């Protein structure tokens, strides 16, 4: 069995990257590996073969939390590392064998994906700093002398890494995330009655496309939208009120039990501007929901246009037309949902863990 050190900001149940890390750690422990986890938080229960090294420090604002972890995390990694070191992103100065990249900041810097999550001077200042220090961290750390392999979580992320870091091209590979098809499964029965229940899951609502989703409601009567995640509720509720659809918009807040929200829905909607893998899309597919998602990284690997959903753009009229079709055709919803579930079964966490185990073994030789 391998001895592995995993370095990450947070390992938890909320957030796609955090959930991926949780599944990886639990899978590695189940397979008998010895782990050292260096992170701010770690929700994986104590285990005799896991040593947790706490990195104290703030999670927010990013402009403070990132350089703080970069410094302290690097010190703790130098002192406490054991075996193969696997980091998540450009978060420590140390030489590491494997670095998984969930987000290539060289590509997205300066685009809408990098804007402030909420209004206000402090949020804008934090976003401004983040747009500059995140790409700088990547340029400093994504080098052959520091990293053995870069692992993109989708083919799209790998292509971005090829373009941004040509010197790492031969050291870049793809290991897609997985989805828990037991936790995320179709509901025994969908909700009774007429209309259509759509669900939107994610934070960073401007990037994810909540605005166009709400505007689509105004063009498509009989559709309700539930939003699961954190964001500026007041602003988006006000927009819904102006459009006359506030009574058809529900904010579910942030939760570790997102699976229950999928099972209450008929369709998954995410007109996002940018993704690296979009774990929520895979969870929705595993839950048996037709997918209405933009053609972005990761999504292109699971969504078959016209079969288990449709690619949409951020145009409210286009979104509304697809919602109307699904609203009026329950048989089509059921057929597309079944095909989405079938597609999700190709992406298991067992495959993810096995792929990393093979990589660890190659680095340990």
C-alpha positions as CSV (number, residue, x, y, z in Angstrom):
1,X,0.0,0.0,0.0
2,X,1.1,3.5,-0.7
3,X,1.9,6.3,1.8
4,X,0.3,9.5,0.6
5,X,0.1,13.2,1.7
6,X,-2.9,15.1,0.5
7,X,-2.7,18.9,0.7
8,X,-5.9,20.9,0.3
9,X,-7.7,24.0,1.6
10,X,-10.8,22.1,2.7
11,X,-12.1,18.5,2.6
12,X,-15.9,18.5,3.1
13,X,-19.4,17.8,1.8
14,X,-20.3,21.2,0.4
15,X,-18.6,22.3,-2.9
16,X,-17.6,20.0,-5.8
17,X,-13.9,20.1,-5.1
18,X,-14.4,19.5,-1.4
19,X,-16.7,16.5,-2.1
20,X,-14.2,15.1,-4.6
21,X,-11.5,15.2,-2.0
22,X,-13.7,13.5,0.6
23,X,-14.5,10.7,-1.7
24,X,-10.9,10.3,-2.6
25,X,-9.7,10.2,1.0
26,X,-12.4,7.7,2.0
27,X,-11.7,5.5,-1.0
28,X,-7.9,5.5,-0.3
29,X,-8.5,4.6,3.4
30,X,-10.8,1.8,2.4
31,X,-8.1,0.4,0.1
32,X,-5.6,0.3,2.9
33,X,-3.3,3.3,2.2
34,X,-1.6,5.4,4.8
35,X,-2.6,9.1,4.6
36,X,-1.5,12.4,5.9
37,X,-4.1,15.1,5.3
38,X,-2.9,18.7,5.5
39,X,-5.9,21.1,5.4
40,X,-7.9,23.8,7.2
41,X,-10.8,21.4,7.6
42,X,-11.4,17.7,7.2
43,X,-14.8,16.1,7.6
44,X,-13.5,12.5,7.2
45,X,-13.9,10.8,10.5
46,X,-10.7,9.9,12.5
47,X,-9.1,6.8,11.2
48,X,-6.0,4.8,12.4
49,X,-4.3,5.2,9.0
50,X,-5.1,8.9,8.6
51,X,-3.1,11.6,10.2
52,X,-4.7,15.0,10.0
53,X,-2.5,18.1,10.2
54,X,-4.6,21.2,10.8
55,X,-3.6,24.4,9.0
56,X,-5.1,27.2,11.2
57,X,-6.2,30.3,9.4
58,X,-9.2,32.1,7.8
59,X,-11.3,30.8,4.9
60,X,-12.3,34.3,3.8
61,X,-11.6,36.7,2.3
62,X,-9.6,35.0,-0.4
63,X,-7.2,37.9,-0.6
64,X,-6.0,37.0,2.9
65,X,-6.8,33.3,3.1
66,X,-4.9,32.2,0.0
67,X,-1.5,33.8,0.8
68,X,-1.9,32.7,4.5
69,X,-2.4,29.0,3.5
70,X,0.3,29.3,0.8
71,X,2.8,30.2,3.5
72,X,1.7,28.1,6.5
73,X,0.6,25.2,4.4
74,X,4.0,25.1,2.8
75,X,5.8,25.1,6.1
76,X,3.6,22.3,7.5
77,X,4.0,20.3,4.3
78,X,7.8,20.5,4.5
79,X,7.7,19.3,8.0
80,X,4.9,16.7,8.0
81,X,4.9,15.2,4.5
82,X,5.2,11.5,4.0
83,X,5.4,9.5,0.8
84,X,3.8,10.9,-2.4
85,X,2.5,14.4,-2.1
86,X,-0.7,15.3,-3.8
87,X,-1.9,18.9,-3.8
88,X,-5.1,20.5,-5.1
89,X,-4.2,23.6,-7.1
90,X,-1.4,26.0,-6.6
91,X,-1.6,26.2,-2.9
92,X,1.9,25.3,-1.5
93,X,5.5,26.2,-2.6
94,X,6.7,22.6,-2.0
95,X,7.8,20.2,-4.7
96,X,4.8,17.8,-5.2
97,X,4.4,14.7,-7.2
98,X,0.8,15.3,-8.2
99,X,-1.4,18.4,-8.4
100,X,-5.1,18.2,-9.3
101,X,-6.4,21.2,-11.1
102,X,-10.1,22.0,-10.7
103,X,-9.8,25.6,-12.1
104,X,-7.3,27.1,-14.4
105,X,-7.1,30.7,-13.4
106,X,-4.9,31.7,-16.4
107,X,-7.9,31.1,-18.6
108,X,-10.7,32.6,-16.6
109,X,-8.9,35.6,-15.1
110,X,-10.6,38.8,-16.2
111,X,-13.8,37.0,-17.4
112,X,-17.2,37.2,-15.7
113,X,-16.3,34.1,-13.7
114,X,-14.0,36.2,-11.6
115,X,-16.3,39.0,-10.6
116,X,-17.3,39.7,-7.0
117,X,-19.8,37.3,-5.6
118,X,-21.8,40.1,-3.9
119,X,-22.1,43.8,-4.3
120,X,-20.0,46.1,-2.1
121,X,-16.5,47.6,-2.1
122,X,-15.0,44.9,0.0
123,X,-16.3,42.1,-2.2
124,X,-15.0,44.0,-5.4
125,X,-11.6,44.5,-3.8
126,X,-11.3,40.9,-2.8
127,X,-12.3,39.8,-6.4
128,X,-9.7,42.2,-7.8
129,X,-7.0,40.8,-5.7
130,X,-8.1,37.2,-6.4
131,X,-7.9,37.8,-10.2
132,X,-4.3,38.7,-9.8
133,X,-2.8,36.4,-7.2
134,X,-4.5,33.2,-8.4
135,X,-2.8,33.3,-11.8
136,X,0.4,34.4,-10.3
137,X,0.4,31.4,-8.0
138,X,-0.1,29.1,-10.9
139,X,2.7,30.7,-12.9
140,X,5.1,30.3,-10.0
141,X,4.2,26.7,-9.1
142,X,3.1,24.9,-12.3
143,X,6.6,24.1,-13.5
144,X,8.5,20.9,-14.2
145,X,10.8,21.5,-11.3
146,X,8.0,21.7,-8.8
147,X,5.3,19.3,-10.0
148,X,5.5,15.8,-11.3
149,X,2.0,15.6,-12.9
150,X,-0.8,18.1,-13.4
151,X,-4.2,16.3,-13.4
152,X,-7.1,18.1,-15.0
153,X,-10.6,17.1,-13.8
154,X,-11.9,17.1,-17.4
155,X,-10.6,17.1,-20.9
156,X,-11.5,20.8,-21.1
157,X,-9.3,21.7,-18.1
158,X,-6.4,19.7,-19.5
159,X,-6.7,21.6,-22.8
160,X,-6.6,24.9,-20.8
161,X,-3.5,23.7,-19.0
162,X,-1.8,22.7,-22.3
163,X,-2.3,26.2,-23.6
164,X,-1.3,28.0,-20.5
165,X,1.6,25.8,-19.4
166,X,3.1,24.2,-22.6
167,X,6.2,23.2,-20.6
168,X,3.9,20.9,-18.6
169,X,2.2,19.3,-21.5
170,X,3.9,16.0,-21.3
171,X,3.2,15.9,-17.6
172,X,-0.6,16.7,-17.9
173,X,-3.3,14.1,-17.8
174,X,-7.0,13.7,-17.1
175,X,-8.8,12.0,-14.2
176,X,-12.5,13.0,-14.3
177,X,-14.4,13.3,-11.0
178,X,-16.9,10.7,-10.1
179,X,-20.5,10.7,-8.8
180,X,-22.0,8.8,-6.0
181,X,-24.8,6.9,-7.8
182,X,-26.1,5.4,-4.6
183,X,-26.6,8.7,-2.8
184,X,-27.8,10.4,-6.0
185,X,-30.5,8.3,-7.4
186,X,-33.9,8.9,-9.1
187,X,-36.9,9.5,-6.8
188,X,-39.3,6.6,-6.4
189,X,-42.1,8.9,-7.7
190,X,-42.0,12.5,-8.9
191,X,-44.2,15.2,-7.5
192,X,-47.9,15.0,-8.4
193,X,-49.8,17.8,-10.1
194,X,-49.1,20.0,-13.1
195,X,-46.3,22.3,-13.9
196,X,-42.5,21.7,-13.9
197,X,-40.1,21.8,-11.0
198,X,-36.6,23.0,-12.0
199,X,-33.6,23.0,-9.7
200,X,-30.5,25.2,-10.0
201,X,-27.5,24.1,-7.8
202,X,-24.5,26.2,-7.1
203,X,-23.0,29.4,-5.7
204,X,-21.3,32.3,-7.6
205,X,-24.7,33.0,-9.2
206,X,-23.6,35.5,-11.8
207,X,-21.2,32.9,-13.3
208,X,-23.7,30.1,-13.0
209,X,-26.4,31.9,-14.8
210,X,-29.1,32.4,-12.2
211,X,-30.1,35.7,-13.8
212,X,-31.0,34.2,-17.2
213,X,-32.7,31.3,-15.4
214,X,-35.0,33.7,-13.6
215,X,-35.7,35.7,-16.7
216,X,-36.6,32.4,-18.4
217,X,-39.3,31.8,-15.7
218,X,-41.0,35.0,-16.9
219,X,-41.3,33.6,-20.4
220,X,-42.5,30.1,-19.3
221,X,-45.6,29.9,-17.1
222,X,-46.1,26.8,-15.0
223,X,-42.4,26.4,-14.1
224,X,-41.0,26.8,-10.6
225,X,-37.3,27.2,-9.9
226,X,-35.6,26.1,-6.7
227,X,-32.1,27.6,-6.1
228,X,-29.7,25.6,-3.9
229,X,-26.6,27.4,-2.8
230,X,-25.3,30.7,-1.4
231,X,-25.5,34.1,-3.0
232,X,-27.0,37.5,-2.9
233,X,-30.6,36.4,-2.4
234,X,-31.9,40.0,-1.9
235,X,-30.7,41.1,-5.4
236,X,-32.1,38.1,-7.2
237,X,-35.3,38.1,-5.3
238,X,-35.8,41.7,-6.3
239,X,-35.2,40.8,-10.0
240,X,-37.8,38.1,-9.7
241,X,-40.3,40.5,-8.2
242,X,-39.7,43.0,-11.1
243,X,-40.4,40.2,-13.5
244,X,-43.5,39.0,-11.6
245,X,-42.1,35.5,-10.9
246,X,-41.1,35.8,-7.2
247,X,-43.9,33.4,-6.3
248,X,-42.3,30.7,-8.5
249,X,-38.7,31.2,-7.1
250,X,-37.6,29.3,-4.0
251,X,-34.2,29.8,-2.3
252,X,-33.1,26.5,-0.6
253,X,-29.9,27.8,0.8
254,X,-26.7,25.9,1.3
255,X,-27.0,22.3,2.4
256,X,-25.0,19.0,2.6
257,X,-28.1,17.1,1.6
258,X,-28.4,18.4,-2.0
259,X,-29.5,14.9,-3.1
260,X,-33.0,15.5,-1.6
261,X,-33.4,18.6,-3.7
262,X,-32.7,16.7,-6.9
263,X,-35.3,14.1,-6.0
264,X,-38.0,16.9,-5.7
265,X,-37.3,18.2,-9.1
266,X,-38.2,17.4,-12.7
267,X,-35.3,19.0,-14.5
268,X,-31.8,20.4,-13.8
269,X,-31.0,23.9,-15.1
270,X,-27.6,25.5,-15.1
271,X,-26.9,28.1,-17.8
272,X,-23.3,28.6,-16.5
273,X,-20.6,30.7,-18.2
274,X,-17.7,28.5,-17.2
275,X,-17.1,25.1,-15.4
276,X,-14.2,22.8,-15.0
277,X,-16.2,19.6,-14.4
278,X,-19.6,20.6,-13.0
279,X,-20.1,17.9,-10.4
280,X,-23.6,19.1,-9.8
281,X,-24.5,18.2,-13.4
282,X,-23.4,14.6,-12.8
283,X,-25.3,14.5,-9.6
284,X,-28.4,15.7,-11.3
285,X,-27.9,13.1,-14.1
286,X,-27.5,10.3,-11.5
287,X,-30.7,11.6,-9.9
288,X,-32.5,10.9,-13.2
289,X,-33.1,14.5,-14.2
290,X,-33.0,15.8,-17.8
291,X,-30.1,18.3,-18.1
292,X,-30.4,21.9,-19.4
293,X,-26.8,23.1,-19.2
294,X,-24.4,25.1,-21.3
295,X,-21.8,23.3,-23.3
296,X,-18.8,23.8,-21.0
297,X,-16.0,21.7,-19.6
298,X,-17.1,18.3,-18.2
299,X,-20.7,18.8,-19.2
300,X,-19.8,17.9,-22.8
301,X,-18.7,14.5,-21.5
302,X,-22.1,13.5,-20.1
303,X,-24.8,15.5,-21.8
304,X,-26.0,14.0,-25.1
305,X,-27.9,16.8,-26.8
306,X,-31.5,15.7,-27.5
307,X,-31.0,12.4,-25.7
308,X,-30.6,13.1,-21.9
309,X,-31.2,16.8,-22.1
310,X,-30.1,19.8,-24.2
311,X,-27.2,22.2,-24.4
312,X,-28.6,25.7,-23.8
313,X,-27.0,29.1,-24.0
314,X,-27.6,32.0,-21.6
315,X,-30.5,33.4,-23.7
316,X,-33.7,33.3,-21.5
317,X,-35.9,32.6,-24.6
318,X,-33.9,29.5,-25.5
319,X,-34.0,28.3,-21.9
320,X,-37.8,29.0,-21.7
321,X,-38.4,27.0,-24.9
322,X,-36.7,23.9,-23.6
323,X,-38.4,24.2,-20.2
324,X,-41.8,24.5,-22.0
325,X,-41.1,21.3,-24.0
326,X,-40.3,19.4,-20.9
327,X,-43.3,20.9,-19.0
328,X,-45.7,19.7,-21.7
329,X,-44.3,16.3,-22.3
330,X,-43.9,14.1,-19.1
331,X,-43.0,11.1,-21.2
332,X,-40.1,12.9,-22.7
333,X,-38.9,14.0,-19.2
334,X,-39.0,10.5,-18.0
335,X,-37.1,9.2,-21.0
336,X,-34.4,11.8,-20.9
337,X,-34.1,11.4,-17.1
338,X,-33.5,7.6,-17.5
339,X,-30.9,8.2,-20.1
340,X,-29.1,10.8,-17.9
341,X,-29.0,8.2,-15.1
342,X,-27.6,5.6,-17.4
343,X,-24.8,8.1,-18.6
344,X,-23.8,8.9,-15.0
345,X,-23.1,5.2,-14.3
346,X,-19.8,5.5,-16.3
347,X,-18.4,7.9,-13.7
348,X,-17.9,6.1,-10.4
349,X,-15.7,7.1,-7.5
350,X,-14.2,3.7,-7.5
351,X,-12.7,4.4,-11.0
352,X,-11.4,7.8,-9.8
353,X,-9.7,6.3,-6.7
354,X,-8.2,3.5,-8.9
355,X,-6.8,6.0,-11.4
356,X,-5.1,8.0,-8.6
357,X,-3.7,4.8,-7.1
358,X,-2.1,3.9,-10.3
359,X,-0.6,7.4,-10.5
360,X,0.7,7.2,-6.9
361,X,2.3,3.9,-7.7
362,X,4.1,5.3,-10.7
363,X,5.4,8.2,-8.7
364,X,6.6,6.0,-5.8
365,X,8.8,3.9,-8.0
